[in-house]
Amino acid sequence: MKTILMTGASGGVGTYLRHELAGKYKLRLSDRRPLKGLAKQETFARADLAKMADAMRITKGVDAIVHLGGYAVEGPWEPILESNIIGCYNLFEAARRNGVKRMLFASSNHAAGFYPRSETIDHRVYPRPDGRYGVSKVFGEMLGRLYSDKYGMEVLNMRIGNVGVRPIDKRRLSIWLSPRDLAQLVTIGIEHPGIRFEIVYGVSGNQRSWYDNSNAVRLGYRALDDAEAFATEVLASEKPGDPVAERYQGGAFCVIEEAENPSAPARVASGKKRAKKKAKKAKRKR
């Protein structure tokens, strides 16, 4: 049974994934905060990835890494730099030094959030991040490119949409990823023998998807779920949103930074306040 390191294991995505992978692998779970209620074949290794010593310690003796850890929303540059840039580099470098060959990187749809919703994009498009968070995810993808080309690491980048038991709004009807489809992608990333450097979209087989996910299909992905099953209920309660946010795939992430401009509309300032609240909440949860 392979030993898999999962960073960011106490977060929402990590919690779903632990449940789906239970009994399939030995899971070494890691996060900044303690994790309770470990199941059989789960161990916990507390770590701050901004510290190289911690990254070195938790990557010893694992067969693959699923990197979910990091600052999970748009926010100030300093915590994004520490968690998503420095922490990501430390993990890749520690993996290289410890001889870990397979890395699954949880990238994001926000790495390409400034593509319009009217356009279908695939894994070959040029990155168009919609904020500092998106920039950090592009950095992680390109770090994987470097470590693949220079050191032979096998890297699967998953541009995750939104993971949950169901989509909760209109935008998520296009980017939703069910827990079991997430687990399928992760299993492919761990087991597929031909991976060198790949980018796939972490989305279910949604009829309203903005992504051509044929690269994931090429690797064996066959989505089991479709957000359309929830569309009637979701759309019944949907209210008109910011017109700029609704133009682009990244949604609100594409407008909140406009508030840095004093002449920006008031509607954007309110979006920034909401983003700050989410950032503070995420910081408390890390």
Secondary structure, DSSP 4 states (H G I P E B T S, - for coil): --EEEEETTTSHHHHHHHHHHTTTSEEEEEESS------TTEEEEE--TTSHHHHHHHTTT-SEEEE--S--SS--HHHHIIIIIIHHHHHHHHHHHTT--EEEEEEEGGGGTTSBTTS-B-TTSPP---SHHHHHHHHHHHHHHHHHHHH--EEEEEEE-EESSS--STTHHHHEE-HHHHHHHHHHHHH-TT-SEEEEEE----TT-SB--HHHHHTT------GGGGHHHHHHT-----TTTTTBTTGGGGTGGGGGSTTS-HHHHHHHHHHHHHHHHHHHH-
